[in-house]
Amino acid sequence: MRDIAGRAGLSLGSAYYYFKSKEAIVGAYYDYVQHEHLTRSRETFATAKDLRERLRAALHAKIDIMQDDRRLLRALFRYGGDPDHALSWFGPATRHQRQMSIDVFAETLVGERLPDDVRDVAPTLLWTLHMGILLFFLYDSSPQQRRTRTLIDAAVDFAVDMRRLVTSPLLRPVRRRVLGILRDAGLLPAPDAAHA
């Protein structure tokens, strides 16, 4: 808290005037990251020629935004797995920021021809991929996190190439079964919720 106040040019007491708690400061940080991610991604989406380029831009943009915040993110990591904590990435308190992030991935799919069931769940699945990449990024000790950048490019290539297989009409029964399992486990929204 003292470091944050100092970087903002405020006394510790003044920081608490603007933010009632440490959680409020981190919530504002989460909001900033999501708004910045959406803004930067949209700038690239306007000129991107295909899904591969849009998805690559979205994932790299998130790393660009958080590049200097890895120490903070590591400290916050302990709250990520506790859904009852206000700072958990998976809890109800961060639902709005999580949805903003998922919306970025929904925008990567605009204009893509996808079956409805895939279109409904693909943004959440891409968000999940991005969370895995962020976890890798936190512990990537390579210069400028080059290994994370390489992982992003490989993951994007794999995801885009898998699209052909996943959307195949021949695999529709398998796809329905897998999506049903994920929905029953609460990992994906019910079809009605996705359309809403």
Backbone bond lengths (Angstrom), bond angles and torsions (degrees), N, CA, C in turn:
res aa  C-N    CA-C-N  psi(-1)  N-CA   C-N-CA  omega(-1)  CA-C   N-CA-C  phi
1 M - - - 1.466 - - 1.527 109.54 -
2 R 1.330 115.22 -41.88 1.471 119.97 179.30 1.536 110.26 -63.09
3 D 1.334 116.97 -42.15 1.475 121.17 178.79 1.527 111.35 -61.60
4 I 1.321 116.09 -43.57 1.475 120.64 -178.92 1.520 109.78 -64.36
5 A 1.332 116.83 -45.28 1.465 120.59 179.28 1.525 110.12 -61.03
6 G 1.347 116.29 -43.51 1.466 120.18 -179.71 1.514 112.40 -62.03
7 R 1.345 116.58 -43.42 1.466 120.49 179.81 1.525 111.30 -64.86
8 A 1.347 115.60 -30.97 1.474 119.88 179.64 1.524 111.76 -84.63
9 G 1.340 117.67 -3.66 1.464 121.00 -179.21 1.514 112.71 74.24
10 L 1.339 116.58 28.99 1.464 121.74 -178.55 1.519 110.13 -119.01
11 S 1.316 115.51 157.05 1.458 119.04 169.04 1.523 107.61 -76.74
12 L 1.322 116.75 163.44 1.460 120.65 179.39 1.522 110.75 -59.66
13 G 1.339 116.72 -41.54 1.468 120.69 178.30 1.522 112.34 -62.67
14 S 1.327 116.99 -39.68 1.471 120.54 178.72 1.519 111.34 -65.73
15 A 1.332 116.43 -37.84 1.462 119.73 178.41 1.520 110.42 -60.49
16 Y 1.330 116.05 -40.23 1.466 119.58 178.95 1.531 112.04 -71.35
17 Y 1.336 117.60 -19.32 1.461 119.78 174.51 1.530 109.60 -68.29
18 Y 1.328 116.27 -41.94 1.463 120.79 -178.87 1.524 112.73 -80.69
19 F 1.320 116.40 -32.19 1.465 121.48 -179.03 1.515 108.01 -128.86
20 K 1.306 116.98 121.37 1.464 121.58 -173.63 1.522 113.08 -71.43
21 S 1.329 117.77 -17.18 1.460 120.00 -178.12 1.525 109.23 -156.94
22 K 1.329 114.94 168.52 1.466 120.11 174.99 1.526 109.73 -62.16
23 E 1.334 115.83 -38.75 1.465 119.95 179.13 1.528 111.52 -60.82
24 A 1.330 116.62 -35.88 1.471 120.25 178.54 1.523 111.00 -66.18
25 I 1.321 117.09 -37.41 1.464 120.47 177.39 1.525 109.92 -64.86
26 V 1.329 116.20 -46.63 1.462 119.50 -179.72 1.520 110.16 -65.41
27 G 1.337 118.08 -38.16 1.463 120.87 175.68 1.517 111.36 -59.02
28 A 1.329 116.77 -40.87 1.467 120.65 177.23 1.534 110.27 -65.74
29 Y 1.312 116.62 -37.22 1.467 120.52 175.80 1.525 110.22 -63.14
30 Y 1.319 117.28 -46.48 1.466 120.92 177.81 1.541 110.21 -57.55
31 D 1.333 116.18 -43.81 1.475 119.73 178.58 1.530 110.50 -60.62
32 Y 1.328 115.82 -46.35 1.462 120.41 179.80 1.530 110.28 -57.08
33 V 1.328 116.32 -49.29 1.460 120.11 -177.27 1.526 110.58 -59.47
34 Q 1.335 117.50 -44.66 1.465 119.99 -177.51 1.524 111.59 -67.51
35 H 1.340 117.58 -42.01 1.474 120.18 178.46 1.537 110.32 -64.32
36 E 1.317 116.03 -43.76 1.460 120.13 -179.84 1.531 110.79 -64.92
37 H 1.329 115.98 -39.48 1.464 120.30 178.97 1.524 110.53 -62.44
38 L 1.313 116.74 -45.51 1.461 121.01 179.26 1.533 110.60 -62.68
39 T 1.327 116.99 -44.77 1.468 121.10 -179.06 1.531 111.54 -62.28
40 R 1.322 116.91 -50.02 1.468 120.09 -178.47 1.527 111.51 -65.37
41 S 1.319 115.90 -39.91 1.465 119.14 -179.78 1.524 110.64 -64.39
42 R 1.323 116.84 -44.50 1.469 120.05 -179.47 1.521 111.84 -61.47
43 E 1.320 116.44 -36.64 1.471 119.33 177.81 1.529 110.36 -59.75
44 T 1.306 116.36 -41.49 1.466 120.45 179.47 1.515 111.46 -74.37
45 F 1.332 116.96 -39.33 1.461 120.59 -178.76 1.525 111.19 -58.50
46 A 1.327 116.77 -31.32 1.466 120.66 -177.21 1.526 112.26 -62.12
47 T 1.331 116.92 -27.57 1.464 119.84 -177.84 1.532 113.59 -117.97
48 A 1.309 117.37 -4.31 1.471 120.12 -177.96 1.516 110.42 -67.03
49 K 1.320 115.71 143.28 1.464 119.14 -175.02 1.527 113.60 -92.37
50 D 1.341 117.77 -18.26 1.468 118.42 -177.74 1.524 111.03 -158.43
51 L 1.330 115.41 175.43 1.461 121.90 -178.50 1.526 111.30 -59.73
52 R 1.308 116.95 -41.88 1.464 120.74 -179.42 1.529 110.69 -56.26
53 E 1.304 116.67 -45.84 1.467 120.73 -178.94 1.527 111.26 -69.10
54 R 1.342 117.62 -39.73 1.469 120.46 178.98 1.530 111.56 -65.23
55 L 1.301 116.14 -45.76 1.459 120.14 -178.14 1.532 110.92 -66.87
56 R 1.308 116.27 -42.32 1.465 120.52 177.52 1.535 109.57 -60.67
57 A 1.316 117.24 -43.43 1.468 121.14 -179.84 1.526 110.93 -63.39
58 A 1.326 116.99 -42.77 1.465 120.17 -178.86 1.530 111.23 -63.11
59 L 1.316 117.17 -43.73 1.465 120.10 -178.38 1.528 111.91 -70.78
60 H 1.315 117.33 -41.34 1.465 119.43 178.20 1.529 111.12 -67.99
61 A 1.321 117.61 -35.69 1.465 120.26 179.42 1.523 110.80 -60.44
62 K 1.332 116.63 -41.50 1.466 119.21 -179.48 1.528 110.61 -62.42
63 I 1.323 117.23 -41.36 1.464 120.90 178.49 1.531 110.33 -66.59
64 D 1.331 116.93 -40.15 1.468 120.42 177.90 1.527 111.00 -58.20
65 I 1.319 116.30 -43.07 1.469 121.46 -177.74 1.525 111.09 -65.70
66 M 1.318 116.81 -39.39 1.465 121.40 -173.33 1.529 113.43 -96.75
67 Q 1.307 117.62 2.99 1.465 122.81 -173.99 1.528 112.91 -50.68
68 D 1.312 117.88 -43.19 1.470 120.95 -176.54 1.525 113.13 -92.54
69 D 1.311 117.55 5.74 1.472 121.13 -174.07 1.522 112.99 -111.80
70 R 1.305 117.65 17.06 1.460 119.94 -174.02 1.526 112.13 -63.28
71 R 1.321 117.95 -35.59 1.470 120.20 178.99 1.531 110.39 -63.76
72 L 1.316 116.38 -43.57 1.464 120.39 177.38 1.528 109.91 -63.42
73 L 1.307 117.02 -45.27 1.464 120.86 -177.39 1.528 111.95 -63.88
74 R 1.318 116.45 -36.09 1.465 119.14 176.57 1.526 110.43 -65.04
75 A 1.327 116.71 -40.04 1.465 120.14 178.25 1.530 111.02 -64.71
76 L 1.325 116.30 -35.25 1.474 120.71 -179.48 1.524 112.66 -78.66
77 F 1.321 116.50 -15.80 1.456 120.52 -175.00 1.527 112.17 -56.61
78 R 1.326 117.06 -34.60 1.470 119.73 -177.75 1.517 112.55 -62.78
79 Y 1.329 117.56 -22.61 1.468 120.18 179.46 1.529 112.23 -88.85
80 G 1.327 116.60 -17.57 1.461 120.66 -174.51 1.511 114.45 -56.88
81 G 1.330 116.94 -38.01 1.461 120.10 -176.00 1.516 114.68 -87.14
82 D 1.321 117.90 -3.63 1.466 121.11 -179.32 1.527 108.97 -100.94
83 P 1.345 117.42 97.53 1.464 119.46 -174.03 1.527 113.99 -63.20
84 D 1.333 117.61 -15.66 1.463 120.07 179.69 1.522 112.95 -87.78
85 H 1.317 116.71 -11.97 1.470 119.55 -179.46 1.530 109.34 -80.08
86 A 1.313 115.66 143.08 1.477 121.05 -177.78 1.522 112.94 -61.60
87 L 1.332 117.93 -21.77 1.461 120.68 -177.78 1.519 113.40 -101.85
88 S 1.321 117.62 3.18 1.459 120.45 -179.53 1.519 109.80 -64.18
89 W 1.332 115.63 134.31 1.468 120.45 179.73 1.523 111.41 -69.85
90 F 1.332 115.86 -15.71 1.464 120.77 -175.44 1.526 112.73 -111.75
91 G 1.321 118.19 1.96 1.456 121.42 -174.55 1.521 113.69 -92.46
92 P 1.325 115.63 172.63 1.469 120.30 -178.75 1.528 113.78 -65.32
93 A 1.336 117.57 -28.69 1.469 119.88 -178.12 1.518 112.65 -68.02
94 T 1.330 117.51 -23.38 1.470 120.75 -178.93 1.533 111.74 -109.38
95 R 1.312 116.41 15.66 1.479 120.38 -178.13 1.526 111.55 -55.74
96 H 1.334 117.07 -42.12 1.473 120.36 -178.02 1.536 111.08 -63.33
97 Q 1.338 117.13 -46.60 1.466 119.62 179.76 1.532 111.00 -65.37
98 R 1.333 115.90 -38.83 1.472 120.18 178.52 1.527 109.96 -62.59
99 Q 1.330 116.89 -42.88 1.461 120.11 -179.81 1.529 111.15 -66.02
100 M 1.329 117.14 -37.07 1.468 119.88 176.28 1.527 110.46 -60.62
101 S 1.320 116.03 -40.65 1.459 120.17 179.11 1.526 110.72 -67.38
102 I 1.313 117.20 -43.33 1.468 120.80 177.27 1.524 110.08 -61.14
103 D 1.332 117.13 -37.06 1.467 121.15 179.44 1.533 112.38 -62.09
104 V 1.334 116.63 -33.35 1.470 119.46 175.81 1.523 108.99 -59.27
105 F 1.329 116.18 -44.13 1.462 119.40 -178.47 1.522 111.53 -72.44
106 A 1.326 117.40 -28.28 1.467 119.68 173.37 1.531 109.53 -64.18
107 E 1.320 116.69 -38.23 1.467 120.10 179.30 1.522 112.47 -69.03
108 T 1.335 117.55 -26.34 1.470 118.17 176.56 1.518 110.71 -65.02
109 L 1.337 116.84 -23.56 1.469 121.87 -175.29 1.524 113.73 -93.46
110 V 1.323 117.37 -3.78 1.469 120.22 -178.94 1.524 109.26 -58.50
111 G 1.330 115.15 130.59 1.458 121.22 179.03 1.521 113.97 88.24
112 E 1.335 117.05 -8.36 1.466 119.98 179.27 1.523 109.43 -82.76
113 R 1.311 116.19 138.81 1.469 121.01 176.07 1.518 108.45 -84.71
114 L 1.331 115.06 109.72 1.459 121.18 -178.66 1.524 109.29 -136.31
115 P 1.327 117.74 147.14 1.461 119.39 172.28 1.534 109.15 -60.85
116 D 1.326 116.78 150.42 1.466 120.69 -176.36 1.525 112.77 -55.82
117 D 1.340 116.85 -41.59 1.464 118.07 -177.47 1.531 111.59 -65.40
118 V 1.313 117.27 -34.81 1.460 121.03 177.37 1.529 109.77 -71.93
119 R 1.322 116.99 -43.71 1.473 120.70 179.58 1.529 110.95 -59.01
120 D 1.346 116.80 -36.75 1.465 120.86 -178.85 1.531 112.32 -65.45
121 V 1.329 117.19 -37.39 1.465 119.81 -172.77 1.533 114.06 -104.56
122 A 1.304 118.09 -17.82 1.468 120.85 -175.17 1.534 113.17 -57.74
123 P 1.346 120.25 -42.41 1.472 117.98 178.87 1.528 112.88 -59.96
124 T 1.331 116.97 -40.26 1.468 120.10 178.78 1.529 110.68 -67.16
125 L 1.328 116.29 -40.44 1.461 119.32 178.55 1.532 111.24 -66.00
126 L 1.326 117.40 -38.94 1.467 120.18 177.18 1.528 111.04 -67.52
127 W 1.336 116.75 -37.10 1.466 120.72 175.53 1.532 109.85 -61.36
128 T 1.332 116.59 -41.64 1.456 121.08 179.39 1.537 110.24 -63.17
129 L 1.323 116.80 -42.45 1.463 120.82 175.10 1.528 110.06 -57.89
130 H 1.311 116.35 -44.60 1.464 120.93 -178.82 1.531 111.40 -63.98
131 M 1.334 117.62 -35.40 1.464 120.16 177.48 1.530 110.62 -66.08
132 G 1.322 116.79 -39.26 1.465 119.94 175.90 1.520 111.40 -62.84
133 I 1.321 116.21 -40.49 1.467 120.58 178.14 1.526 110.40 -64.64
134 L 1.339 116.80 -40.02 1.469 119.76 178.36 1.522 111.51 -63.21
135 L 1.301 117.30 -38.49 1.463 120.51 177.11 1.528 110.17 -62.27
136 F 1.319 116.78 -44.91 1.466 120.95 177.01 1.528 109.99 -60.43
137 F 1.323 116.28 -43.54 1.471 123.76 -179.33 1.532 111.53 -57.44
138 L 1.332 117.27 -39.68 1.464 120.43 -178.06 1.525 112.53 -59.93
139 Y 1.320 116.34 -31.94 1.454 120.75 -175.03 1.523 113.34 -111.19
140 D 1.318 116.91 9.99 1.461 121.95 179.49 1.525 108.98 -79.33
141 S 1.327 116.37 112.82 1.464 120.44 -177.81 1.532 112.68 -97.23
142 S 1.322 117.09 5.98 1.467 119.08 178.79 1.533 109.48 -69.97
143 P 1.338 117.78 153.32 1.472 120.35 -179.70 1.532 111.66 -54.46
144 Q 1.333 115.57 128.66 1.471 122.90 -178.22 1.543 111.85 51.35
145 Q 1.321 115.59 26.90 1.468 122.66 178.60 1.537 111.13 52.54
146 R 1.318 114.91 46.08 1.469 120.46 179.22 1.522 112.85 -58.92
147 R 1.340 116.35 -35.90 1.468 118.52 179.92 1.530 110.89 -63.91
148 T 1.319 116.56 -35.62 1.469 119.46 176.45 1.519 110.29 -64.78
149 R 1.314 116.94 -42.67 1.473 120.84 179.12 1.533 110.35 -61.98
150 T 1.322 116.40 -41.73 1.465 120.81 178.04 1.521 110.56 -64.79
151 L 1.329 116.11 -41.99 1.468 120.81 177.57 1.528 110.89 -60.72
152 I 1.326 117.55 -42.76 1.470 120.83 178.35 1.520 110.43 -57.89
153 D 1.314 116.58 -50.43 1.466 119.97 -177.10 1.527 111.70 -61.65
154 A 1.334 116.61 -41.13 1.468 119.95 179.14 1.530 110.75 -68.60
155 A 1.334 117.37 -41.16 1.462 120.83 -179.83 1.527 111.09 -64.94
156 V 1.321 117.04 -39.29 1.468 120.82 178.13 1.525 109.71 -64.54
157 D 1.314 116.99 -46.73 1.468 119.46 178.83 1.526 110.80 -58.42
158 F 1.321 116.26 -43.56 1.461 120.49 -179.84 1.538 110.61 -64.44
159 A 1.330 117.13 -47.12 1.467 120.83 -177.95 1.534 111.02 -62.22
160 V 1.312 117.29 -43.46 1.466 120.30 -179.20 1.534 110.17 -67.57
161 D 1.323 116.81 -41.04 1.462 119.54 178.14 1.529 111.64 -66.25
162 M 1.327 117.63 -36.12 1.466 122.13 179.62 1.528 111.93 -69.54
163 R 1.326 116.89 -21.43 1.464 120.53 -179.34 1.524 110.92 -55.19
164 R 1.318 117.00 -41.78 1.469 120.52 179.91 1.525 111.16 -60.50
165 L 1.307 115.62 -43.35 1.456 120.05 -179.01 1.530 111.27 -70.41
166 V 1.305 116.87 -46.96 1.467 121.80 -176.66 1.522 111.84 -63.61
167 T 1.304 117.61 -34.05 1.468 120.50 -176.88 1.524 113.30 -90.37
168 S 1.304 117.24 2.30 1.465 120.51 179.70 1.527 111.09 -62.16
169 P 1.346 117.74 131.85 1.469 120.51 177.30 1.532 112.75 -57.65
170 L 1.327 117.10 -29.39 1.459 120.28 179.25 1.521 112.23 -65.31
171 L 1.323 116.53 -26.95 1.464 120.12 -178.33 1.521 113.25 -97.16
172 R 1.325 117.79 7.30 1.457 120.44 -178.69 1.535 112.53 -54.30
173 P 1.351 120.06 -46.20 1.473 119.07 179.08 1.534 112.83 -61.30
174 V 1.313 117.19 -39.90 1.464 120.44 178.51 1.524 109.83 -66.76
175 R 1.326 116.12 -43.05 1.453 121.37 179.89 1.528 110.74 -60.56
176 R 1.333 116.60 -44.58 1.467 120.29 178.71 1.520 111.15 -61.06
177 R 1.327 116.02 -41.24 1.459 119.68 -179.18 1.532 110.93 -64.56
178 V 1.327 116.56 -46.87 1.461 120.88 180.00 1.529 110.47 -62.41
179 L 1.331 117.19 -45.47 1.458 120.19 179.81 1.528 110.79 -64.20
180 G 1.335 116.81 -36.83 1.464 120.61 176.48 1.520 111.80 -62.25
181 I 1.322 116.43 -42.56 1.468 120.94 178.06 1.532 110.32 -61.51
182 L 1.327 116.04 -45.58 1.467 120.27 -179.77 1.527 111.94 -65.30
183 R 1.333 117.14 -36.94 1.470 120.37 177.55 1.522 110.98 -69.34
184 D 1.338 116.55 -43.51 1.465 120.00 179.36 1.527 111.35 -60.54
185 A 1.319 116.53 -32.98 1.461 120.92 178.43 1.523 112.10 -79.15
186 G 1.351 117.37 -5.97 1.457 120.88 -179.50 1.516 113.67 81.51
187 L 1.323 117.29 11.78 1.459 120.91 -178.58 1.529 113.18 -85.24
188 L 1.331 115.81 -17.29 1.461 121.42 176.67 1.525 108.17 -132.34
189 P 1.331 117.14 151.59 1.470 119.42 178.01 1.522 110.83 -69.96
190 A 1.319 115.15 154.00 1.473 120.16 174.16 1.514 108.24 -63.45
191 P 1.351 118.28 153.04 1.480 120.05 -177.52 1.522 113.45 -53.42
192 D 1.327 118.43 -39.97 1.472 119.91 179.46 1.506 111.59 -64.39
193 A 1.340 117.35 -38.57 1.460 121.32 179.34 1.524 110.81 -66.89
194 A 1.316 117.06 -36.37 1.464 120.61 179.82 1.513 110.98 -64.87
195 H 1.342 116.70 -40.39 1.465 119.30 179.48 1.521 111.66 -71.07
196 A 1.331 116.78 -31.88 1.456 120.26 178.71 1.515 110.56 -68.19
